[in-house]
Amino acid sequence: MDKIFDVILYISFIVKEDGNIDRLELSEGCGNDRIDQAVLDAVRTWTFEPASENGIPISYYWNTRVKFQYNPKSGEIDLRMLE
């Protein structure tokens, strides 16, 4: 039976006024450079609801954990931000 590969990475980034990510950094990776880079590449494609102040979108800094899970038997990959 194939074991599911499951890791948590710590990242930080700025969510810009348009909801796109800027200055994405890996604070703590999983120890596998290929997976770390794949996660960063995937997160760069995410968009967020920008914060607002008095109804005007503003950028904000975000630290979070990301869970990467890979099932070699099915080939399924799951990547999600943890609260």
SERO-4910 file (N, C-alpha, C, O; in steps of 0.05 Angstrom, whole numbers):
BEGIN
 pado doro    nc1    nc2    nc3   cac1   cac2   cac3    cc1    cc2    cc3    oc1    oc2    oc3
  Met    A     17    -24      0      0      0      0     18     25      0     36     27     16
  Asp    A     12     44    -18     27     69    -19     19     88      3     -4     91      9
  Lys    A     39    100     15     34    119     37     28    146     25     41    155      6
  Ile    A      9    160     37      2    187     29     24    206     40     30    205     64
  Phe    A     34    223     23     55    243     30     40    268     40     25    280     24
  Asp    A     45    276     64     30    298     77     49    316     92     62    307    111
  Val    A     52    341     83     70    360     97     56    387    100     37    394     86
  Ile    A     67    403    119     58    430    124     81    449    120    103    444    130
  Leu    A     77    469    104     97    490     99     87    516    110     63    521    111
  Tyr    A    106    533    117     99    560    127    107    581    106    130    581     97
  Ile    A     89    598     99     94    618     79     85    646     88     69    648    107
  Ser    A     96    666     75     86    694     80     85    708     54    100    702     35
  Phe    A     68    728     52     65    743     27     48    768     32     36    771     53
  Ile    A     48    785     13     31    809     13      9    805     -6     13    797    -29
  Val    A    -16    810      3    -39    810    -15    -42    839    -24    -47    857     -7
  Lys    A    -40    844    -50    -41    871    -61    -70    880    -63    -89    864    -59
  Glu    A    -74    905    -69   -101    917    -71   -119    903    -91   -143    903    -88
  Asp    A   -106    890   -111   -122    876   -131   -127    846   -124   -139    832   -140
  Gly    A   -117    837   -101   -121    810    -92    -98    791   -100    -98    768    -91
  Asn    A    -80    800   -117    -57    783   -125    -36    783   -103    -35    800    -86
  Ile    A    -18    763   -105      3    759    -85     29    772    -94     36    772   -118
  Asp    A     43    784    -75     69    796    -80     88    788    -57     79    782    -35
  Arg    A    113    786    -63    134    781    -43    129    754    -27    131    753     -3
  Leu    A    122    734    -42    118    707    -31    144    696    -21    164    695    -36
  Glu    A    144    687      4    168    675     16    161    649     30    140    647     42
  Leu    A    180    631     29    177    606     44    191    609     70    216    612     71
  Ser    A    176    609     92    188    612    119    200    586    129    221    586    142
  Glu    A    185    565    123    195    538    131    184    517    112    160    513    110
  Gly    A    202    505     97    194    485     77    193    457     89    195    453    113
  Cys    A    189    438     71    186    410     79    213    395     77    215    372     86
  Gly    A    234    408     66    259    394     64    264    383     36    286    373     30
  Asn    A    244    384     19    246    374     -9    243    399    -27    222    410    -29
  Asp    A    265    407    -40    265    431    -56    245    431    -78    233    452    -85
  Arg    A    241    408    -90    221    406   -113    193    411   -103    177    425   -116
  Ile    A    186    400    -80    159    404    -69    156    432    -60    136    445    -65
  Asp    A    176    443    -46    175    471    -37    170    489    -60    153    507    -59
  Gln    A    185    486    -82    182    503   -105    155    499   -119    142    519   -128
  Ala    A    145    474   -120    119    469   -132     97    483   -116     78    493   -128
  Val    A     99    482    -90     79    495    -73     80    525    -78     59    538    -81
  Leu    A    103    537    -78    106    566    -83     94    573   -110     80    594   -113
  Asp    A    100    558   -131     89    563   -157     59    562   -157     46    579   -170
  Ala    A     48    543   -143     18    541   -142      6    564   -126    -14    575   -135
  Val    A     18    571   -104      7    593    -87      8    619   -102    -10    636    -99
  Arg    A     28    623   -119     30    648   -135      5    652   -153     -1    675   -161
  Thr    A     -9    631   -159    -32    633   -177    -58    640   -161    -78    647   -173
  Trp    A    -57    639   -135    -80    644   -118    -87    674   -118    -69    691   -121
  Thr    A   -112    680   -115   -121    708   -111   -137    709    -86   -150    689    -78
  Phe    A   -137    732    -73   -151    736    -48   -169    760    -49   -167    777    -67
  Glu    A   -188    762    -31   -204    785    -27   -186    806    -13   -177    800     10
  Pro    A   -181    829    -25   -164    848    -11   -177    860     13   -202    862     15
  Ala    A   -161    868     32   -171    882     56   -181    910     46   -173    919     25
  Ser    A   -197    923     62   -205    950     55   -205    968     80   -209    959    102
  Glu    A   -201    993     74   -202   1013     95   -219   1036     85   -212   1048     64
  Asn    A   -241   1041     98   -261   1061     89   -271   1055     61   -275   1073     45
  Gly    A   -274   1029     55   -284   1021     29   -264   1020      7   -270   1014    -16
  Ile    A   -239   1027     13   -218   1028     -7   -199   1004     -3   -189   1000     19
  Pro    A   -195    987    -25   -177    964    -22   -148    973    -14   -138    992    -24
  Ile    A   -137    957      5   -110    962     14    -94    935     14   -106    914     15
  Ser    A    -68    937     12    -52    913     13    -47    905     42    -49    922     60
  Tyr    A    -41    880     47    -36    870     74    -16    847     73    -15    832     54
  Tyr    A     -2    844     95     18    823     99      5    799    112    -12    802    130
  Trp    A     11    774    102     -2    750    112     19    728    117     35    723    100
  Asn    A     18    716    141     33    692    148     13    670    151     -8    673    163
  Thr    A     19    647    139      1    624    141     15    598    138     38    597    130
  Arg    A      1    577    143     10    550    138     -5    539    114    -28    545    110
  Val    A     10    523     98     -2    510     75      2    480     77     24    471     83
  Lys    A    -19    465     73    -17    436     74    -16    425     46    -33    430     29
  Phe    A      4    409     41      8    395     15      5    365     20     18    354     38
  Gln    A    -13    353      5    -18    324      8    -17    311    -20    -30    321    -38
  Tyr    A     -3    289    -22     -1    274    -47     -6    245    -42      6    232    -24
  Asn    A    -24    234    -58    -31    206    -56    -19    192    -81    -31    195   -103
  Pro    A      3    178    -78     16    166   -102     -1    144   -115      2    139   -139
  Lys    A    -18    132   -100    -35    111   -112    -56    122   -132    -60    112   -153
  Ser    A    -68    144   -124    -89    157   -141    -77    179   -158    -90    187   -178
  Gly    A    -54    190   -150    -42    213   -164    -55    239   -156    -48    260   -167
  Glu    A    -73    239   -136    -86    263   -127    -67    281   -111    -52    271    -94
  Ile    A    -69    307   -116    -54    327   -101    -74    346    -89    -93    355   -102
  Asp    A    -70    353    -63    -87    372    -49    -69    393    -37    -49    386    -23
  Leu    A    -75    418    -42    -60    440    -31    -79    460    -19    -96    470    -34
  Arg    A    -77    466      6    -96    484     19    -83    500     41    -64    492     53
  Met    A    -94    524     45    -84    542     66    -98    533     92   -123    528     92
  Leu    A    -83    532    113    -94    525    139    -99    550    156    -85    570    153
  Glu    A   -120    550    171   -126    573    189   -109    572    214   -111    589    231
***
